[in-house]
């Protein structure tokens, strides 16, 4: 099913710095811990970087530009969201994607988007603006946020597209 189409469809691939917190893990509520997190959408997986090491040049990354990173760091500082010790400028080019970018060998955690859902979070979920609520099939809920509306809108579109395309896999 859909094989013909998927042959011509580019696999999703997007990366950038987002503010992320888990709110539920395997159906159980967990304490929020917002952190600025290097995020990569690779196929049907969403990968989040461990705050260690520094990756390769990020000119490879289609979605993370230098001004975008600066803006996000400044805005996080303003909103007291702690930065990761080193933001990995991960290379998200498909040819190198398997290594999760340069020196970054392993993501901190990964979620499978298949069978998940994505929506804008209600005010009850977070007082922040531009918050995406992502629910996975296995009962993990994440909040994903950026102060930059164009950035978060693009992520919303990419996540929705991936989830809708692979809903029945
Ligand atoms: O939904 P909550 O619990 O009111 O979320 C806020 C808290 O997690 C707070 O941490 P402490 O309870 O440790 O003080 C965070 O600093 C806030 O950022 C959380 O709220 P927002 O609305 O920013 O997601």
Backbone and ligand atoms as CSV (ligand in chain L), in Angstrom:
chain,resi,resn,atom,element,x,y,z
A,1,UNK,N,N,0.833,-1.200,0.000
A,1,UNK,CA,C,0.000,0.000,0.000
A,1,UNK,C,C,0.874,1.260,0.000
A,2,UNK,N,N,0.565,2.106,-0.948
A,2,UNK,CA,C,1.276,3.376,-1.002
A,2,UNK,C,C,2.724,3.265,-1.470
A,3,UNK,N,N,3.106,2.063,-1.896
A,3,UNK,CA,C,4.510,1.847,-2.228
A,3,UNK,C,C,4.955,2.723,-3.390
A,4,UNK,N,N,4.088,2.739,-4.421
A,4,UNK,CA,C,4.411,3.521,-5.604
A,4,UNK,C,C,4.663,4.974,-5.266
A,5,UNK,N,N,3.787,5.490,-4.450
A,5,UNK,CA,C,3.905,6.890,-4.064
A,5,UNK,C,C,5.158,7.131,-3.231
A,6,UNK,N,N,5.392,6.216,-2.276
A,6,UNK,CA,C,6.492,6.463,-1.354
A,6,UNK,C,C,7.851,6.391,-2.052
A,7,UNK,N,N,7.858,5.714,-3.211
A,7,UNK,CA,C,9.097,5.663,-3.980
A,7,UNK,C,C,9.541,7.062,-4.381
A,8,UNK,N,N,8.538,7.916,-4.625
A,8,UNK,CA,C,8.856,9.247,-5.119
A,8,UNK,C,C,8.827,10.298,-4.014
A,9,UNK,N,N,8.441,9.866,-2.847
A,9,UNK,CA,C,8.348,10.835,-1.767
A,9,UNK,C,C,9.670,10.904,-1.016
A,10,UNK,N,N,10.161,12.091,-0.841
A,10,UNK,CA,C,11.374,12.284,-0.044
A,10,UNK,C,C,11.072,11.913,1.399
A,11,UNK,N,N,11.949,11.175,2.072
A,11,UNK,CA,C,11.676,10.919,3.476
A,11,UNK,C,C,11.755,12.243,4.246
A,12,UNK,N,N,10.941,12.357,5.274
A,12,UNK,CA,C,10.963,13.608,6.041
A,12,UNK,C,C,12.346,13.783,6.631
A,13,UNK,N,N,12.804,14.961,6.634
A,13,UNK,CA,C,14.080,15.228,7.262
A,13,UNK,C,C,14.128,16.702,7.611
A,14,UNK,N,N,14.191,16.933,8.887
A,14,UNK,CA,C,14.119,18.310,9.344
A,14,UNK,C,C,14.840,18.366,10.666
A,15,UNK,N,N,15.510,19.448,10.932
A,15,UNK,CA,C,16.172,19.532,12.232
A,15,UNK,C,C,16.229,20.973,12.712
A,16,UNK,N,N,16.423,21.123,13.995
A,16,UNK,CA,C,16.506,22.460,14.564
A,16,UNK,C,C,16.464,22.422,16.071
A,17,UNK,N,N,16.587,23.596,16.659
A,17,UNK,CA,C,16.569,23.702,18.115
A,17,UNK,C,C,15.160,24.047,18.572
A,18,UNK,N,N,14.617,23.197,19.431
A,18,UNK,CA,C,13.265,23.424,19.951
A,18,UNK,C,C,13.287,23.269,21.465
A,19,UNK,N,N,12.309,23.853,22.117
A,19,UNK,CA,C,12.161,23.630,23.556
A,19,UNK,C,C,11.235,22.440,23.741
A,20,UNK,N,N,11.713,21.477,24.508
A,20,UNK,CA,C,10.986,20.211,24.600
A,20,UNK,C,C,10.866,19.778,26.053
A,21,UNK,N,N,9.707,19.259,26.404
A,21,UNK,CA,C,9.566,18.575,27.683
A,21,UNK,C,C,8.629,17.384,27.520
A,22,UNK,N,N,8.923,16.330,28.258
A,22,UNK,CA,C,7.967,15.224,28.337
A,22,UNK,C,C,6.950,15.609,29.384
A,23,UNK,N,N,5.698,15.218,29.207
A,23,UNK,CA,C,4.740,15.416,30.291
A,23,UNK,C,C,4.136,14.087,30.745
A,24,UNK,N,N,4.234,13.096,29.861
A,24,UNK,CA,C,3.737,11.757,30.209
A,24,UNK,C,C,4.686,10.726,29.614
A,25,UNK,N,N,4.937,9.691,30.375
A,25,UNK,CA,C,5.776,8.607,29.860
A,25,UNK,C,C,5.051,7.293,30.112
A,26,UNK,N,N,4.834,6.523,29.068
A,26,UNK,CA,C,4.084,5.266,29.156
A,26,UNK,C,C,2.789,5.458,29.948
A,27,UNK,N,N,2.117,6.550,29.660
A,27,UNK,CA,C,0.822,6.795,30.281
A,27,UNK,C,C,0.885,7.433,31.662
A,28,UNK,N,N,2.073,7.612,32.211
A,28,UNK,CA,C,2.196,8.195,33.557
A,28,UNK,C,C,2.716,9.618,33.472
A,29,UNK,N,N,2.098,10.491,34.255
A,29,UNK,CA,C,2.497,11.886,34.247
A,29,UNK,C,C,3.915,12.024,34.797
A,30,UNK,N,N,4.737,12.811,34.137
A,30,UNK,CA,C,6.078,13.084,34.656
A,30,UNK,C,C,6.244,14.593,34.815
A,31,UNK,N,N,7.187,14.978,35.648
A,31,UNK,CA,C,7.372,16.398,35.893
A,31,UNK,C,C,7.972,17.084,34.655
A,32,UNK,N,N,7.442,18.268,34.370
A,32,UNK,CA,C,7.961,19.010,33.221
A,32,UNK,C,C,9.416,19.393,33.448
A,33,UNK,N,N,10.161,19.343,32.392
A,33,UNK,CA,C,11.557,19.765,32.466
A,33,UNK,C,C,11.939,20.343,31.104
A,34,UNK,N,N,11.505,21.574,30.877
A,34,UNK,CA,C,11.755,22.199,29.577
A,34,UNK,C,C,13.250,22.307,29.325
A,35,UNK,N,N,13.678,21.936,28.165
A,35,UNK,CA,C,15.085,22.115,27.800
A,35,UNK,C,C,15.200,22.377,26.306
A,36,UNK,N,N,16.129,23.238,25.997
A,36,UNK,CA,C,16.413,23.534,24.604
A,36,UNK,C,C,17.109,22.312,23.996
A,37,UNK,N,N,16.514,21.771,22.970
A,37,UNK,CA,C,16.910,20.440,22.522
A,37,UNK,C,C,17.075,20.375,21.008
A,38,UNK,N,N,18.173,19.850,20.589
A,38,UNK,CA,C,18.392,19.646,19.151
A,38,UNK,C,C,17.490,18.506,18.703
A,39,UNK,N,N,16.650,18.778,17.719
A,39,UNK,CA,C,15.606,17.833,17.323
A,39,UNK,C,C,15.723,17.492,15.840
A,40,UNK,N,N,15.616,16.231,15.536
A,40,UNK,CA,C,15.715,15.800,14.139
A,40,UNK,C,C,14.507,14.931,13.782
A,41,UNK,N,N,13.847,15.283,12.707
A,41,UNK,CA,C,12.780,14.432,12.178
A,41,UNK,C,C,13.386,13.623,11.052
A,42,UNK,N,N,13.425,12.322,11.274
A,42,UNK,CA,C,14.081,11.450,10.303
A,42,UNK,C,C,13.118,10.323,9.958
A,43,UNK,N,N,12.541,10.370,8.791
A,43,UNK,CA,C,11.536,9.370,8.441
A,43,UNK,C,C,10.361,9.492,9.388
A,44,UNK,N,N,10.053,8.391,10.082
A,44,UNK,CA,C,8.926,8.439,11.022
A,44,UNK,C,C,9.409,8.551,12.461
A,45,UNK,N,N,10.693,8.852,12.643
A,45,UNK,CA,C,11.226,9.005,14.003
A,45,UNK,C,C,11.556,10.451,14.304
A,46,UNK,N,N,11.305,10.815,15.528
A,46,UNK,CA,C,11.700,12.131,15.999
A,46,UNK,C,C,12.785,11.904,17.043
A,47,UNK,N,N,13.950,12.440,16.772
A,47,UNK,CA,C,15.105,12.196,17.640
A,47,UNK,C,C,15.478,13.456,18.403
A,48,UNK,N,N,15.822,13.271,19.649
A,48,UNK,CA,C,16.219,14.405,20.478
A,48,UNK,C,C,17.650,14.184,20.959
A,49,UNK,N,N,18.455,15.229,20.835
A,49,UNK,CA,C,19.880,15.061,21.132
A,49,UNK,C,C,20.172,15.101,22.616
A,50,UNK,N,N,21.178,14.351,22.973
A,50,UNK,CA,C,21.739,14.401,24.293
A,50,UNK,C,C,22.574,15.671,24.353
A,51,UNK,N,N,22.582,16.342,25.465
A,51,UNK,CA,C,23.339,17.598,25.556
A,51,UNK,C,C,24.825,17.395,25.735
A,52,UNK,N,N,25.429,16.773,24.795
A,52,UNK,CA,C,26.874,16.575,24.905
A,52,UNK,C,C,27.520,16.629,23.537
A,53,UNK,N,N,28.787,16.900,23.551
A,53,UNK,CA,C,29.540,16.890,22.299
A,53,UNK,C,C,29.135,18.027,21.392
A,54,UNK,N,N,29.925,18.275,20.419
A,54,UNK,CA,C,29.510,19.272,19.440
A,54,UNK,C,C,29.672,18.646,18.077
A,55,UNK,N,N,28.703,18.831,17.283
A,55,UNK,CA,C,28.666,18.135,15.996
A,55,UNK,C,C,29.429,18.850,14.911
A,56,UNK,N,N,29.122,18.483,13.757
A,56,UNK,CA,C,29.806,19.062,12.600
A,56,UNK,C,C,29.148,20.375,12.212
A,57,UNK,N,N,29.657,20.939,11.176
A,57,UNK,CA,C,29.119,22.207,10.697
A,57,UNK,C,C,27.630,22.079,10.417
A,58,UNK,N,N,26.901,23.072,10.767
A,58,UNK,CA,C,25.461,22.936,10.561
A,58,UNK,C,C,25.000,23.554,9.277
A,59,UNK,N,N,25.933,23.940,8.480
A,59,UNK,CA,C,25.522,24.439,7.174
A,59,UNK,C,C,24.859,23.292,6.396
A,60,UNK,N,N,25.092,22.069,6.863
A,60,UNK,CA,C,24.473,20.910,6.220
A,60,UNK,C,C,22.978,20.845,6.494
A,61,UNK,N,N,22.625,21.373,7.645
A,61,UNK,CA,C,21.233,21.237,8.042
A,61,UNK,C,C,20.362,22.189,7.250
A,62,UNK,N,N,19.352,21.629,6.643
A,62,UNK,CA,C,18.488,22.437,5.795
A,62,UNK,C,C,17.660,23.435,6.595
A,63,UNK,N,N,17.371,23.090,7.839
A,63,UNK,CA,C,16.388,23.891,8.563
A,63,UNK,C,C,16.944,24.757,9.674
A,64,UNK,N,N,18.127,24.458,10.131
A,64,UNK,CA,C,18.674,25.243,11.228
A,64,UNK,C,C,19.686,26.230,10.691
A,65,UNK,N,N,19.345,27.496,10.729
A,65,UNK,CA,C,20.281,28.491,10.246
A,65,UNK,C,C,20.932,29.159,11.448
A,66,UNK,N,N,22.037,29.797,11.225
A,66,UNK,CA,C,22.738,30.430,12.345
A,66,UNK,C,C,21.870,31.492,13.029
A,67,UNK,N,N,21.235,32.404,12.275
A,67,UNK,CA,C,20.371,33.392,12.928
A,67,UNK,C,C,19.249,32.734,13.724
A,68,UNK,N,N,18.769,31.615,13.223
A,68,UNK,CA,C,17.679,30.917,13.912
A,68,UNK,C,C,18.144,30.406,15.273
A,69,UNK,N,N,19.367,29.869,15.315
A,69,UNK,CA,C,19.908,29.355,16.577
A,69,UNK,C,C,20.105,30.510,17.557
A,70,UNK,N,N,20.672,31.620,17.058
A,70,UNK,CA,C,20.914,32.773,17.931
A,70,UNK,C,C,19.604,33.279,18.512
A,71,UNK,N,N,18.607,33.420,17.646
A,71,UNK,CA,C,17.293,33.890,18.082
A,71,UNK,C,C,16.735,32.981,19.166
A,72,UNK,N,N,16.872,31.678,18.929
A,72,UNK,CA,C,16.302,30.728,19.868
A,72,UNK,C,C,17.051,30.747,21.193
A,73,UNK,N,N,18.378,30.912,21.149
A,73,UNK,CA,C,19.154,30.973,22.391
A,73,UNK,C,C,18.772,32.219,23.197
A,74,UNK,N,N,18.646,33.347,22.471
A,74,UNK,CA,C,18.295,34.601,23.141
A,74,UNK,C,C,16.917,34.516,23.784
A,75,UNK,N,N,15.992,33.962,23.019
A,75,UNK,CA,C,14.635,33.891,23.525
A,75,UNK,C,C,14.527,32.921,24.696
A,76,UNK,N,N,15.306,31.840,24.657
A,76,UNK,CA,C,15.304,30.910,25.783
A,76,UNK,C,C,15.884,31.553,27.024
A,77,UNK,N,N,16.909,32.349,26.817
A,77,UNK,CA,C,17.533,33.041,27.944
A,77,UNK,C,C,16.511,33.972,28.593
A,78,UNK,N,N,15.754,34.657,27.736
A,78,UNK,CA,C,14.727,35.579,28.220
A,78,UNK,C,C,13.650,34.826,29.010
A,79,UNK,N,N,13.327,33.613,28.553
A,79,UNK,CA,C,12.271,32.849,29.210
A,79,UNK,C,C,12.824,31.832,30.192
A,80,UNK,N,N,14.093,31.972,30.549
A,80,UNK,CA,C,14.760,31.111,31.537
A,80,UNK,C,C,14.686,29.627,31.220
A,81,UNK,N,N,14.723,29.283,29.952
A,81,UNK,CA,C,14.805,27.864,29.599
A,81,UNK,C,C,16.286,27.524,29.500
A,82,UNK,N,N,16.687,26.516,30.262
A,82,UNK,CA,C,18.125,26.269,30.332
A,82,UNK,C,C,18.668,25.728,29.010
A,83,UNK,N,N,19.823,26.245,28.627
A,83,UNK,CA,C,20.404,25.720,27.395
A,83,UNK,C,C,21.097,24.403,27.684
A,84,UNK,N,N,21.226,23.597,26.683
A,84,UNK,CA,C,22.039,22.394,26.823
A,84,UNK,C,C,23.486,22.845,26.893
A,85,UNK,N,N,24.360,22.078,27.550
A,85,UNK,CA,C,25.754,22.481,27.644
A,85,UNK,C,C,26.382,22.786,26.283
A,86,UNK,N,N,26.081,21.977,25.320
A,86,UNK,CA,C,26.575,22.270,23.978
A,86,UNK,C,C,25.501,21.888,22.990
A,87,UNK,N,N,25.085,22.864,22.222
A,87,UNK,CA,C,24.079,22.543,21.209
A,87,UNK,C,C,24.795,21.883,20.044
A,88,UNK,N,N,24.471,20.642,19.764
A,88,UNK,CA,C,25.162,19.987,18.655
A,88,UNK,C,C,24.654,20.521,17.317
A,89,UNK,N,N,25.547,21.042,16.557
A,89,UNK,CA,C,25.166,21.545,15.243
A,89,UNK,C,C,25.087,20.348,14.311
A,90,UNK,N,N,24.095,19.592,14.534
A,90,UNK,CA,C,24.031,18.291,13.865
A,90,UNK,C,C,23.820,18.404,12.361
A,91,UNK,N,N,24.517,17.556,11.722
A,91,UNK,CA,C,24.379,17.447,10.290
A,91,UNK,C,C,23.180,16.565,10.005
A,92,UNK,N,N,22.200,17.096,9.330
A,92,UNK,CA,C,21.030,16.254,9.122
A,92,UNK,C,C,20.859,15.851,7.667
A,93,UNK,N,N,21.928,15.877,6.966
A,93,UNK,CA,C,21.889,15.412,5.584
A,93,UNK,C,C,21.655,13.905,5.567
A,94,UNK,N,N,20.883,13.432,4.624
A,94,UNK,CA,C,20.479,12.038,4.631
A,94,UNK,C,C,21.670,11.074,4.615
A,95,UNK,N,N,22.695,11.420,3.891
A,95,UNK,CA,C,23.825,10.508,3.765
A,95,UNK,C,C,24.507,10.257,5.114
A,96,UNK,N,N,24.406,11.212,6.016
A,96,UNK,CA,C,25.071,11.055,7.300
A,96,UNK,C,C,24.072,10.854,8.428
A,97,UNK,N,N,22.806,10.768,8.040
A,97,UNK,CA,C,21.756,10.797,9.060
A,97,UNK,C,C,21.872,9.651,10.059
A,98,UNK,N,N,22.422,8.526,9.636
A,98,UNK,CA,C,22.450,7.367,10.520
A,98,UNK,C,C,23.296,7.615,11.766
A,99,UNK,N,N,24.232,8.519,11.679
A,99,UNK,CA,C,25.080,8.760,12.844
A,99,UNK,C,C,24.490,9.839,13.746
A,100,UNK,N,N,23.282,10.271,13.461
A,100,UNK,CA,C,22.631,11.348,14.175
A,100,UNK,C,C,23.550,12.561,14.249
A,101,UNK,N,N,24.285,12.763,13.166
A,101,UNK,CA,C,25.071,13.967,13.037
A,101,UNK,C,C,26.451,13.880,13.644
A,102,UNK,N,N,27.420,13.845,12.818
A,102,UNK,CA,C,28.817,13.988,13.213
A,102,UNK,C,C,29.211,13.193,14.433
A,103,UNK,N,N,29.660,13.892,15.487
A,103,UNK,CA,C,30.178,13.234,16.680
A,103,UNK,C,C,29.066,12.739,17.593
A,104,UNK,N,N,27.873,13.168,17.294
A,104,UNK,CA,C,26.729,12.821,18.129
A,104,UNK,C,C,26.294,11.418,17.766
A,105,UNK,N,N,26.703,10.424,18.555
A,105,UNK,CA,C,26.446,9.072,18.116
A,105,UNK,C,C,25.048,8.592,18.466
A,106,UNK,N,N,24.498,9.111,19.555
A,106,UNK,CA,C,23.200,8.581,19.995
A,106,UNK,C,C,22.271,9.700,20.432
A,107,UNK,N,N,21.024,9.657,19.987
A,107,UNK,CA,C,20.088,10.644,20.511
A,107,UNK,C,C,19.733,10.307,21.958
A,108,UNK,N,N,19.322,11.316,22.711
A,108,UNK,CA,C,18.943,11.052,24.106
A,108,UNK,C,C,17.691,10.193,24.157
A,109,UNK,N,N,16.726,10.556,23.325
A,109,UNK,CA,C,15.594,9.672,23.161
A,109,UNK,C,C,14.953,9.881,21.799
A,110,UNK,N,N,14.178,8.902,21.427
A,110,UNK,CA,C,13.576,8.882,20.099
A,110,UNK,C,C,12.112,8.531,20.255
A,111,UNK,N,N,11.254,9.169,19.499
A,111,UNK,CA,C,9.870,8.712,19.507
A,111,UNK,C,C,9.447,8.297,18.108
A,112,UNK,N,N,8.624,7.264,18.079
A,112,UNK,CA,C,8.084,6.762,16.825
A,112,UNK,C,C,6.773,7.507,16.572
A,113,UNK,N,N,6.705,8.170,15.441
A,113,UNK,CA,C,5.525,8.996,15.165
A,113,UNK,C,C,4.343,8.195,14.622
A,114,UNK,N,N,4.613,6.965,14.182
A,114,UNK,CA,C,3.533,6.173,13.582
A,114,UNK,C,C,2.457,5.863,14.620
A,115,UNK,N,N,1.246,6.192,14.280
A,115,UNK,CA,C,0.137,5.951,15.203
A,115,UNK,C,C,0.009,7.028,16.270
A,116,UNK,N,N,0.800,8.070,16.167
A,116,UNK,CA,C,0.734,9.151,17.151
A,116,UNK,C,C,-0.240,10.241,16.717
A,117,UNK,N,N,-0.263,11.318,17.500
A,117,UNK,CA,C,-1.103,12.452,17.109
A,117,UNK,C,C,-0.413,13.751,17.491
A,118,UNK,N,N,-0.779,14.770,16.776
A,118,UNK,CA,C,-0.169,16.070,17.034
A,118,UNK,C,C,-1.254,17.134,17.019
A,119,UNK,N,N,-1.145,18.058,17.946
A,119,UNK,CA,C,-2.132,19.137,18.017
A,119,UNK,C,C,-1.489,20.335,18.720
A,120,UNK,N,N,-2.145,21.457,18.653
A,120,UNK,CA,C,-1.665,22.603,19.427
A,120,UNK,C,C,-2.098,22.393,20.870
A,121,UNK,N,N,-1.202,22.633,21.799
A,121,UNK,CA,C,-1.508,22.394,23.209
A,121,UNK,C,C,-2.453,23.463,23.751
A,122,UNK,N,N,-3.323,23.036,24.643
A,122,UNK,CA,C,-4.252,23.989,25.256
A,122,UNK,C,C,-3.512,24.792,26.333
A,123,UNK,N,N,-4.153,25.854,26.769
A,123,UNK,CA,C,-3.572,26.714,27.804
A,123,UNK,C,C,-3.350,25.938,29.110
A,124,UNK,N,N,-4.151,24.902,29.316
A,124,UNK,CA,C,-4.002,24.100,30.545
A,124,UNK,C,C,-2.691,23.307,30.515
A,125,UNK,N,N,-2.257,22.971,29.339
A,125,UNK,CA,C,-1.028,22.165,29.219
A,125,UNK,C,C,0.220,23.000,29.413
A,126,UNK,N,N,0.160,24.258,28.944
A,126,UNK,CA,C,1.323,25.128,29.102
A,126,UNK,C,C,0.914,26.583,28.975
A,127,UNK,N,N,1.608,27.413,29.743
A,127,UNK,CA,C,1.334,28.845,29.666
A,127,UNK,C,C,2.121,29.490,28.525
A,128,UNK,N,N,3.027,28.696,27.934
A,128,UNK,CA,C,3.830,29.257,26.842
A,128,UNK,C,C,2.988,29.354,25.574
A,129,UNK,N,N,3.474,30.216,24.660
A,129,UNK,CA,C,2.778,30.286,23.366
A,129,UNK,C,C,3.474,29.358,22.379
A,130,UNK,N,N,2.806,29.067,21.301
A,130,UNK,CA,C,3.331,28.211,20.222
A,130,UNK,C,C,3.768,26.841,20.753
A,131,UNK,N,N,2.876,26.140,21.410
A,131,UNK,CA,C,3.245,24.827,21.959
A,131,UNK,C,C,2.515,23.714,21.209
A,132,UNK,N,N,3.291,22.747,20.754
A,132,UNK,CA,C,2.730,21.572,20.093
A,132,UNK,C,C,2.650,20.455,21.114
A,133,UNK,N,N,1.541,19.728,21.090
A,133,UNK,CA,C,1.418,18.554,21.949
A,133,UNK,C,C,1.511,17.314,21.066
A,134,UNK,N,N,2.495,16.497,21.348
A,134,UNK,CA,C,2.705,15.288,20.553
A,134,UNK,C,C,2.450,14.059,21.413
A,135,UNK,N,N,1.538,13.209,20.947
A,135,UNK,CA,C,1.231,11.981,21.694
A,135,UNK,C,C,1.663,10.791,20.859
A,136,UNK,N,N,2.318,9.851,21.495
A,136,UNK,CA,C,2.739,8.667,20.744
A,136,UNK,C,C,1.811,7.503,21.065
A,137,UNK,N,N,1.940,6.473,20.231
A,137,UNK,CA,C,1.110,5.289,20.389
A,137,UNK,C,C,1.356,4.592,21.728
A,138,UNK,N,N,2.583,4.728,22.254
A,138,UNK,CA,C,2.906,4.022,23.495
A,138,UNK,C,C,2.695,4.884,24.745
A,139,UNK,N,N,1.969,5.990,24.596
A,139,UNK,CA,C,1.600,6.766,25.769
A,139,UNK,C,C,2.647,7.739,26.277
A,140,UNK,N,N,3.494,8.208,25.377
A,140,UNK,CA,C,4.410,9.296,25.749
A,140,UNK,C,C,3.825,10.590,25.201
A,141,UNK,N,N,3.803,11.612,26.041
A,141,UNK,CA,C,3.327,12.917,25.574
A,141,UNK,C,C,4.445,13.925,25.735
A,142,UNK,N,N,4.649,14.686,24.690
A,142,UNK,CA,C,5.702,15.699,24.708
A,142,UNK,C,C,5.106,17.050,24.382
A,143,UNK,N,N,5.680,18.084,24.955
A,143,UNK,CA,C,5.353,19.436,24.521
A,143,UNK,C,C,6.580,19.963,23.786
A,144,UNK,N,N,6.334,20.574,22.665
A,144,UNK,CA,C,7.409,21.073,21.811
A,144,UNK,C,C,7.105,22.529,21.507
A,145,UNK,N,N,8.076,23.397,21.751
A,145,UNK,CA,C,7.778,24.817,21.641
A,145,UNK,C,C,8.919,25.595,21.010
A,146,UNK,N,N,8.568,26.660,20.328
A,146,UNK,CA,C,9.568,27.625,19.873
A,146,UNK,C,C,8.929,28.997,19.988
A,147,UNK,N,N,9.725,29.987,20.348
A,147,UNK,CA,C,9.198,31.353,20.421
A,147,UNK,C,C,8.984,31.924,19.016
A,148,UNK,N,N,9.591,31.262,18.034
A,148,UNK,CA,C,9.522,31.786,16.667
A,148,UNK,C,C,8.372,31.093,15.937
A,149,UNK,N,N,7.340,31.855,15.615
A,149,UNK,CA,C,6.129,31.189,15.111
A,149,UNK,C,C,6.330,30.500,13.765
A,150,UNK,N,N,7.175,31.070,12.906
A,150,UNK,CA,C,7.390,30.406,11.613
A,150,UNK,C,C,8.058,29.044,11.828
A,151,UNK,N,N,8.959,28.997,12.796
A,151,UNK,CA,C,9.666,27.742,13.089
A,151,UNK,C,C,8.689,26.694,13.592
A,152,UNK,N,N,7.866,27.063,14.556
A,152,UNK,CA,C,6.959,26.074,15.146
A,152,UNK,C,C,5.877,25.662,14.144
A,153,UNK,N,N,5.452,26.602,13.315
A,153,UNK,CA,C,4.449,26.255,12.294
A,153,UNK,C,C,4.997,25.233,11.297
A,154,UNK,N,N,6.256,25.392,10.941
A,154,UNK,CA,C,6.874,24.429,10.017
A,154,UNK,C,C,6.972,23.055,10.656
A,155,UNK,N,N,7.315,23.032,11.948
A,155,UNK,CA,C,7.399,21.748,12.645
A,155,UNK,C,C,6.024,21.104,12.750
A,156,UNK,N,N,5.027,21.935,13.009
A,156,UNK,CA,C,3.662,21.403,13.118
A,156,UNK,C,C,3.261,20.745,11.801
A,157,UNK,N,N,3.565,21.435,10.720
A,157,UNK,CA,C,3.221,20.914,9.394
A,157,UNK,C,C,3.979,19.608,9.116
A,158,UNK,N,N,5.268,19.594,9.405
A,158,UNK,CA,C,6.083,18.407,9.124
A,158,UNK,C,C,5.641,17.213,9.975
A,159,UNK,N,N,5.354,17.470,11.253
A,159,UNK,CA,C,4.930,16.368,12.129
A,159,UNK,C,C,3.561,15.844,11.706
A,160,UNK,N,N,2.634,16.765,11.405
A,160,UNK,CA,C,1.287,16.338,10.987
A,160,UNK,C,C,1.373,15.523,9.706
A,161,UNK,N,N,2.180,16.007,8.788
A,161,UNK,CA,C,2.318,15.327,7.503
A,161,UNK,C,C,2.842,13.901,7.705
A,162,UNK,N,N,3.874,13.776,8.538
A,162,UNK,CA,C,4.459,12.453,8.790
A,162,UNK,C,C,3.438,11.547,9.457
A,163,UNK,N,N,2.758,12.065,10.471
A,163,UNK,CA,C,1.786,11.250,11.203
A,163,UNK,C,C,0.632,10.836,10.290
A,164,UNK,N,N,0.141,11.774,9.502
A,164,UNK,CA,C,-0.988,11.441,8.617
A,164,UNK,C,C,-0.589,10.451,7.532
A,165,UNK,N,N,0.611,10.611,7.014
A,165,UNK,CA,C,1.065,9.715,5.945
A,165,UNK,C,C,1.261,8.293,6.436
A,166,UNK,N,N,1.692,8.164,7.695
A,166,UNK,CA,C,2.035,6.821,8.197
A,166,UNK,C,C,1.057,6.330,9.265
A,167,UNK,N,N,-0.143,6.903,9.258
A,167,UNK,CA,C,-1.106,6.615,10.331
A,167,UNK,C,C,-1.403,5.137,10.498
A,168,UNK,N,N,-1.434,4.385,9.403
A,168,UNK,CA,C,-1.904,2.998,9.505
A,168,UNK,C,C,-0.791,1.965,9.405
A,169,UNK,N,N,0.432,2.403,9.627
A,169,UNK,CA,C,1.537,1.437,9.522
A,169,UNK,C,C,1.727,0.664,10.814
L,1,LIG,O1,O,2.125,22.812,34.067
L,1,LIG,P1,P,2.986,23.340,35.181
L,1,LIG,O2,O,3.419,22.316,36.146
L,1,LIG,O3,O,2.412,24.568,35.826
L,1,LIG,O4,O,4.339,23.751,34.481
L,1,LIG,C1,C,5.297,24.659,34.930
L,1,LIG,C2,C,6.235,24.046,35.936
L,1,LIG,O5,O,6.734,22.809,35.462
L,1,LIG,C3,C,7.422,24.928,36.244
L,1,LIG,O6,O,8.364,24.238,37.024
L,1,LIG,P2,P,8.319,24.120,38.630
L,1,LIG,O7,O,6.980,23.542,38.974
L,1,LIG,O8,O,9.453,23.195,38.877
L,1,LIG,O9,O,8.525,25.484,39.192
L,1,LIG,C4,C,8.132,25.374,34.967
L,1,LIG,O10,O,9.184,26.237,35.280
L,1,LIG,C5,C,7.166,26.021,34.008
L,1,LIG,O11,O,7.848,26.397,32.832
L,1,LIG,C6,C,6.013,25.137,33.688
L,1,LIG,O12,O,5.006,25.737,32.956
L,1,LIG,P3,P,4.828,26.067,31.427
L,1,LIG,O13,O,3.477,26.687,31.443
L,1,LIG,O14,O,5.942,26.979,31.094
L,1,LIG,O15,O,4.814,24.864,30.549
